[in-house]
Amino acid sequence: MISSTAALILLLAVGLFGVLLGYVLRFLQMTLAKAQLEVNVRKTLNKARSNAEAILAEAYEESSETRRELEDRLQQTADLQTELSTKQQALEDSLNKIEVKNDKLGKAISHYTDKLTEISRSNNISPTEIKQALEQQITIDVNDYYQEKIKNLEQNYKKELQELITTELPNITRRTVRNATSTTINISGDEIGKIIGRDGINIKSFERYAGVDLVVDDQENTVNISSFDPKRRFIAKQSLVTLLEDGRINRERIYDQVQTTESELQVESLALLDRGLTDLGLESSDILSVEIKQHLSELYWRHSYGQNQLEHSLEVADIARLLAKRIEPKLMEAATLAGLLHDIGKSSLESTDHVAAGLLLLQQIKLDPNVTMAIREHHNDHATNLLSAILQSADAISSGRPGARTQSVDTYIKWLSDVENFIMNYEAVDNAYAFSGGREVQIMVKNKDYTKADLQQLGTILTRDLKAANLVHSPITLHLWREDEFTKKVA
């Protein structure tokens, strides 16, 4: 039996434990509720922050777009103001010129009125004599005026010519020398170190074995191969490309690759020549000596505007043969030989005149005089015989055809289209057709009242604007016709 005291203590202990347990449960409940509240608050804050960021981003985008529109409108306004100022200045200049011309005209009228009065005061002078005296005076004044104009023009042209030579000739010279003595290839940034090698040993070895100079541009990621000998440049370019594709570049690999490339290309050039001669039916020709064939194979290493000169010579020979077959079959063999040999002088590095150098080489073989004349005249403006005309036409077709000189057909057609569309944007032009590789353009003018002088002035403006737009980089001939005149010519 538990005493009342013990029972009381036990009851008190149970009560305290119940109170304590209730407090702990209440505390845990409050803690969980607080944690849940914090989670809800954090979610609410994150959601509110996301909404705020979205609103800010949208507002920023709208403000950016508004700012861009405002900037565009400001730019348009500035352009309009500039255009207006230009037109206003042009108008003021025109008014000033009109005033000057009116002043000169008034002085001229006054001058000839005084002259007429002076002449008419003379005794016993007829109206015919007055007219003759006045015409003589006007002729003298006009001659003096134009002499002064010519003198001023000569001085201005001489000054402009000196400025042109001073500013442009160095650029032309540098560009010509660079194109004739160097080749550039693009490389990746990690290939630069391989080309140079440790302490520059690879680049020095390549220059020694290939016989060229290498200039590595790490800013543009390019390698410039420089040499006056096109054959050495060609071999060096092919060797370097092969080495970069392989990835292994060292002194021994460089030497082996240069020797291998030279041998392979030499075999390739001879094979190309042999195939070409076989196609042309000249494989057993007695006229083509071993030395002449060697010079022809050397054309494989020469390029003009990206066109391989051996392939060009074989192509010209084939075109000339086909033209002769249609025009005069008796000239087929002569035309084929003329086409094959017309650029043989380009195999020589000792002369800048490839026609003269070629004729000097061909003195050792017995050529038909007409073939020699055709080769001599193949760059002339006019031909003295039918064979020369055939060779000139074949050479022009081979050089001017789409894709002949590093130009794809698509690029070529787009360029011709750009030239035609540029010209047709002028209000006076009804239509334009480019031909002859873009070197000539037929232009139909809408206005039937255009004089010859007006057409010449329009042609001058079009030529100037085409050059300013970088659409032509060589001489171009514009043929301008009025609609009625062109219709008459066609009919």
Buried (B, 14 or more C-beta within 10 A) or exposed (E): EEEEEEEEEEEEEEEEEEEEEEEEEEEEEEEEEEEEEEEEEEEEEEEEEEEEEEEEEEEEEEEEEEEEEEEEEEEEEEEEEEEEEEEEEEEEEEEEEEEEEEEEEEEEEEEBEEBBEEBEEEEEEEEEEBEEBBEEBEEEBEEEEEEEEEEEEEEEEEEEEEEEEEEEEEEEEEEEEEEEBBBBEEBEEEBBEBBBBEEEEBBBBBBEBBBBBBEBEEEEBBBBBBBEBBBBBBBBBBBBBBBBEEEEBBBEBBBEBBEEBBEEBBEEBBEBBEEBBEEBEBEEBEBBEEEBBEBBBBBBBBBBEEBBBBBBBBBBBBBBBBBBEEBBEEBBBBBBBBBBBBBBBBBBEEEEEBBEBBBEBBEEBEBBEBBBBBBBBBEEEEBEEBBBBBBBBBBBBBBBBBEBBEBEEEEBEEBBEBBBEBBEEBEBBBBBBBEEBBBEBBBBBEBEEBEEEBBEEBBEEBBEBBEEEEBBEEEBEBBBBBBEBBEEEEE
